[in-house]
Amino acid sequence: MPFVRDHSTRELLQQDVHKTRTDRARGSAIEEGDEEAPQGYIPVAGQPMPQTQTKLPPSDLVMVFPYKTHSTLRWGEAEKDEEARGLRQPNDEQIRQMESWKAKRNQVIHSLSDTGLVLMLYYSRDRDEIFVRVAADPNHLRQVAEMIRYQLELKPQYLSAFADYKNDYPGRRDLNYSDRCIVSHLYETHYDKETKGEYPQKDAIFRTVDRLRLIDHIVRSGDHNCAGVDVGQLLHDGHLIHYFPLHEQRDLEDMDKDWFKTFVMGRNIHKVRNYFGERIALYFLFMSHFIKWLLIPTVVGTFLCVIDLFFGTSNNFTAVFICIGVGLFSTTFIHFWRRKSHLYALKWGTFSMKKKPEPTRPEFYGVSRVNPVTSRVDRYYPWSERIWKVLFSYSVILVSLISLFFTVGVLMVLRHEFHKNGGRITFQVINALIVELLNTLFTSLATWLTDRENHRSYSEHANHLLAKMVVFKFINCYVSLYYIAFLKEHSYLFGVPMTCVNDDCLNDLGSQLAIFMLMRLTLQNMIELGGPYAMMWYRRMTEESAFNFDATLFTNPMTIMPDLSSPEKQSKKEDYDVYTDMDEVLILYGYSVLFVVACPWVPLIAIISLVLECFLDQKKLVLLYRRPFPDAASNNEPWDTAFDVFGMLAMATNTAVIVFSSNVFAGWNHFHKILLFMVVEHAMIGFRILIATLFPAIPHEVRLLAMQQQVMVHRHLNLGGEEDSHETRASAMMATAQPPPIVHDGDEEEFW
């Protein structure tokens, strides 16, 4: 195993690397006793010769391996250093476990070293884990990027298209260099002048997310010069504890400082994309789109709410205008979001992204076999065994839904009893609490059932989980509202007559909807933010108690056991999953549009909730969660489809509430009401079709720009720059800052 030092991360990063010196390119003679000049250096009178130094590349990934089964054990290469600690000897079972960890750890580390990755190893504070910081040299990243045809952004002179990365090819001498291919000037550079100087470094063409994806490919892939480490299997078997990217504090502080512009308004959404990847950036871009689209309904709804206060009820003529407005909003909201997402997908290089094989989930188990596609050994779980677990899952869901309907019926009866005793608001609060409790319980149940089905990839797991959650949560969150709107008036439940307050069910519906929204605004957000803090506090207290127990054996424990390093602090945090946040926004969207005719000021609560959600989500990403791997994505599917279905249901629901439950059309018979409902519904659907025809999901300018980018890439990259005009090439070369030229005096000019 490579040498492991119990040094801090800062100390490791501050170590100097050997200095490299070569002869001057001009072939000038060096006087005896003088130092060698670095390559490319031209001496200037009166200035000392600079010293070149190769710095360690920045660490991007961290792998955490188990070292000891407990920090109080005496084991391994550090055993002699820990003789004074009074640690106990491990038993035979613990020795076998730690020997197994050591063998697998050595195998992985040697595989990573053989690929040319830069590894920095050190102990954890309690010396029960080994942290391996993984970095890659810029030249190594360029080689891998060319091998896997990694897509990089070109400069604006080339329409900011995305193309496969290619290294410059100088050509062959025997062909008089006629086959040379110089394309390095095409690629956009990304660097920070404040931290990296005036001129870009060798790896400036790679963003942080690009480095992470390339290094992850080197670690996981079995391609040439790659390690072929099965990270999922290591995590599943317990040979690897954590595998995550490192945070960059400067970028986090920059995003946190301008959080409203970045995460709420979406003006600096490129910062989120460059740090967290397209998947999370699309989530916050969707939140920004949602907030902006709610501004007009909020203003109009608040104004109509004042009119409702004058009438004493929302059951008046203004409900018709709200119904029409919400119908137009809910049927076109997702359509225009798709147009916006396609525009940003083209801008971010994911518009024509092809589906790629996903890494295996650590929780996935199966038998080893040779994959017929990759011809490599992996895990396999047959569908013939999974189908029985899927059938069992949906049987449990069916029983849960039957139980849910029975529970809702009992609650409606209790609601009637509360109403008789003047406790209408109290019961509505209790009902909202029960709904949130059932959501939490079913989330745990659905997660357990989906985990039991043993899906290989994250997308398969998320899709099956969404299919279970959306059905149950839709019924749980909205069934009581549907009952109040359509079934409560003049009905019997378990032999008990149901009535509405003042015979106006829209008042009951509006108050219950408002309490649902306020409950999610307060309690749900408190739990969402307090949960990770509570988990971090529990882990910290657990580790501190164990650390203090060990520290009693020292004279001065703080000099022997330093504080946690930054990677170790990040390893104590939780993993972030955008699925949870999208699920919350979907439920909030349903509350915002399904029954808005009964409570016109609901969009105002929705905007406040969305802004607060953005604030909490960015705080979770910055402070409470490990940095997630940057996933590339071109849209928010399958969530876009779920929002679209909710929008169509909202259009039909609000129309039905106005036609069948309000007093606006109370004098109409059932036939005329049904006919009116069908006419309005079909008119809304026709309006949606008209909008989709006039404004297609993929805008014309996006299609045109995509084709122009393809032509640009073919001309200037695929043909080796043969069609690159002198003006375009000169403009691209000037776009990258270059060192200032050295001016010689007249004698030197004559000499040269």
C-alpha positions, 0 to 999 in steps of 0.5 A: 500500500502507498505510504499513508501520512497522518498530515492535514490536508493543508499541509499536504497541499503546501508541499513543494514539488521538484523544480524542472529546468531545461535548456533555453529554446534559443540555444544560448550558452550559459556561463559556468556557475549560472543556473539553467534558464526555464524553457521559453525564457528570454533574459532581460537586463536587470531582471533575475531569472524566474524559477519554475515550479510544478504545482499539484493539480487541485483535488476534485474527488474524495474516496473514503476507505474504512481502516479500522472497525473502531477508533479504539483498536490498535492496528496497521502501519500507525500501530507504533505511533499509537503505542502511548494511546493505550488502545486495545488489541482487535479480536480475530474477526476484526482482524479478518475484516480489516485485512479484507479492507486492506487488500481491497483498498491496496488493489483500488489505490494501485489501480488508480495510481497506474492510470496516472491519477494524483493521489493524496492519502491521509488518516481521518482524525480518529484514524479509523478511515483513510481519505484519498484525494484524487486529482488529474494532470491537465494533460491527462484530462485532455487525453481522456477527453479526446478518447471519449469524445467529450463535448466542450464549448467553442468560443462565441466566434463559433456560435458557442457550439459544443463539439468533441474535444481534439488535441492539436496534431502537428503533422508528419514531417515526411508530408511537409506537415500538410496533415497538421490539425490546429484546433486548440484556439476554438475552445472556450476558456473558463478561468477566474482572473482573481485567483488564477492570474491574468492568463489562463492555465492549461486546463482552462478549457475545462470547467469544474464539472468537466474535470469531475466527469472526466476523473469519474470516468477514469476511475470507473471506466475500463477503457485504456488508461482507466482504472475500471473501479466498480465504485457501486460494488465497493460501496455495496460491499462496505469496502468504500464508505464515501465517494463524492466531489469536493466543495470549492469554498470560493464558488459557494460563497459567491453563489450564497452572496447573490442567492436571490439573483442566482437561485430565485431570479435565475440571472446567474443560473450559469454559476449553478450549472458550472458548479452543480451540473445541468440537472440541478441548474434546470431545477432552479431554472424551473423554480425561477420560471414558476415564480415569474409566471405566478406574478400576474395570477398573484396580482389579479388574485389578490385584487379579486380577493378584495372583491370576495371580502365585499361579497363575503364569499368567493362564490360570486361572478368573479370566480368565472374570470378566475376559472378562465385565467387558471385554465389558460395558465395551467394548460400553457405553463409547462408548454412554455417551460419546455420552450425555455428548457430547450433554449437553455439545453442548446446553450448548455450543450445538452440539446442533442444529448444521447442517452448514456449508460448510468452507473450502478446504484450501490444498493443494487445486488445480483449475480455476476455475469459478462455484460453482453453490451460491454463484455465486462463482468457486472451484476445482473438481476433478472426481470423474472424475479423482479416482477413478483416484487413489483406486483407485491409493491402495487398490491401494498399500494392498493391496500394503502389506498383503500385504507386511505379512503376509509381514513378520509371518510372517518375524518369527514365524519369527525369534521362534521362533529367539530363543525357542530361544536364550533371547531371548524378551523381546529379540525382543518389544522388537524386534517392538514397535520394528518395529511403531512403525516401520511405523506411522510409515512407513505414516502418511507413505505414507497421508498422501501418498496422501490428499494426492494424491487432492486433497480439497477440505475438511479433513473429506473429507481426514480421513475418507479418511485415517482409512479408510486408516490404521485398516485398516493400523494395526489389522493392523500393531499387533494381527496378531501378538497374534491370531497368538499367541492363536489360531494359534501353538500346534501350527502350522507357519510356513514349515515351522517348528513354532511353540510357546509357552512352557510350552505356554501361549500366554496367557503369550506373549500377555500379555508381548508386549501389555505390551511393546507398551504400555510401548513406546507409553508411553515411546518414542512419547511421547518422539517426540511431545514431542521432534519439535516441539521438534526442529523449533523448534530447527532453525528457530531455528538456521536463522534465527539463522545467517542473522541472524548472517550479516547482523549481521556487517555492523552495528556494533551489530546488536541495536540495529537488529534487535530480538528476535522479536515475539510473533506472529513467534515464534508463526509459527515454530511448527507447526500442531496437528491433533487427528487425530494425537492421536485416532489415538494414543488409538484404538491405545491403546484397542485395546491396552487392551481387545482382549487384556486377559484375557491381561494384566489390569494393562494398564488400569493402564498405559493410565491412566498413558499417558492422563494422560501423553498429556493432559499432553503434548497440553496442553503442545503446545497451550500451548507448541509449536503455533500456536493452531488455529482454533476448530472447532465440533463436536457429537461426535467422529465419525468417531472415535466409530464407530471406537472403537465398532467396536474395542469390539465386536471387543474383546468378540468377541476376549476371548470367543474367547480364553477359549473357544478358547485358554485351559485353562478349557474345554480339555475341551470339543469344538469344537462346544460351544466354538463354541456357547458362543462364540455364546451369550456373544457374543449375550448381550453384544449383547443387553445392549448393546441393553438398555442402549441402550433403557433409556439412549438415546444422547440422554438424555430430559432433554437432549431435554426441555431442548432443546425448552424452550430452543426455546420460551424463544427463541421467546417472548423473542427471536423475539417481540421480548420481548413475552412477557418477564415483568417478573420475568425481565427484571429478573433478567436486567438485574441479572445484568449489573453496572451502574455505581453510580447517582449520588446527588444532594442534596435541592436537586438532587432538587427541581430535577429 
